[in-house]
Amino acid sequence: METVNSYKDLKVWKKAMELVTEIYRLTEKFPKSETYGLSSQMRRAAVAIPSNIAEGQKRGHSKEFLRFLYISYGSGAELETQIEICKNLDKLRNLDYSKVDKPLEEVMKMLNGLISTLKKKL
């Protein structure tokens, strides 16, 4: 596991921050009718990923960090589901999801790996 002085040192946090930016860029292309629907939900789920990584790491205890990593992982699954819903809707189907699919997959794999490593240490 990497040496961590701050959550900002974590590769998964950095990648999750990039994902948030891409989600915002994607949802800016959504029709106005989705401002308070999928767009808002997707932004909240994306923001929750690095936010929970940060909060958990700052708590200072491995058990708390693990708990917040699970919350981040859950937010990632929520975001995956919302992206799949978008891909099935006529008005959103033709957008380019490649800039969010790959980073989200990477974040989920990184979270899974970090969770597995922490679980072994507890």
N, C-alpha and C positions, 0 to 999 in steps of 0.2 A: 504494500500500500504506500502511496506517496506521502512524503512528509508535509504536514499541513499546519501552517501558522494561522491561516484564515481560510474561510470558504472560498475566497477569491483565488486561492492556490489550486483548487480542485478543478481538474479538467472537465469533469461532468458539469460543474457549475458554469464554466465558460461556454461549453457547448450548449447548455440550456439557455444561456443568455442570448446566444446567436439564434437559437430556435425562436425565442420570443420576438426578436426583431423580424424574422421571416414570417411569423404568424401575423404580426401587425401589417407587414407589407402585403401579404395575401388578402387579409380581411378588408384592407382599404379598397380592394377591387370588387367587393361584394356590393350588391344593390342596396340602396338606402333602406329597403324593407327589412334587411337583415341586421341593421344597426343594433337593435335591442334583442336580437335572436341569436343565431349561431355565431355571429361575429363577436358579440360581447362574451358569450360563453367560452369560445375558443381562446380569446385573449385572457380571460380569467384563469382558465386551465393552464395555459402556457406560462403565465406569470407565476402561478403557484409552484411550478416545478423548481426554478432556481430559488424562489423565496423560501420554500421549505427546506431545501438543501442548506441555505444560509442559516436559517433559524436553528435547525437541528445541530449544525456544526458549532454554532455559538453557545449552545446549551452546555457544552463541555463534558458531557457524559456519553459514552458509546451507546448505551441503551436508548437515550433520548435521540441521539443522532439517527440510530437505526429506525426508530419510530417515525421520524420526519422523512427519512429516505423512502419508507413505505408510502407515506402520504404523497410524496413527489411522484413515486411510481404510479400510484392511483390516478393522479392528475394527468400523467402521461397517457394512461389507458383511456381516460376520459377524452383527451384531445385526439387520440387515434380514432376513437369512435365518432367524434364530431367531424373529423376530416372525411371519414368514410361516408357519413350522412351527406356531406357536401357533394361528394363525387356521385351520389345517386340522385341529386336534385337537378332538374333540367337547367335552372337558372345559374347553377354553380358548376356544373359538370365540365365545362370547357376551360376552366382555369388551370394553370400550371401548378400542380401540387408537388413537383419534384424537389423544390427548395425547402419544403417542410417535411416531406416523407422521410428522406434520408437522415437529416439531422435528428428527427424524432426517434427513428429506429436506433441511431447511435446513442442517444441519451438513454433510451430504455435499456440497451445492452450495458451501458456504463453503470447505470443505477443498479441493475441486476447484479453485476459483478461486485460493486461496492457493498451491496446488501449481503451477498454471500460471504465476502471477506469479513465483514463486521460480525456476522452471525457466528462464524467459526471462532472468533476471538472472545465471544461472550460465554 
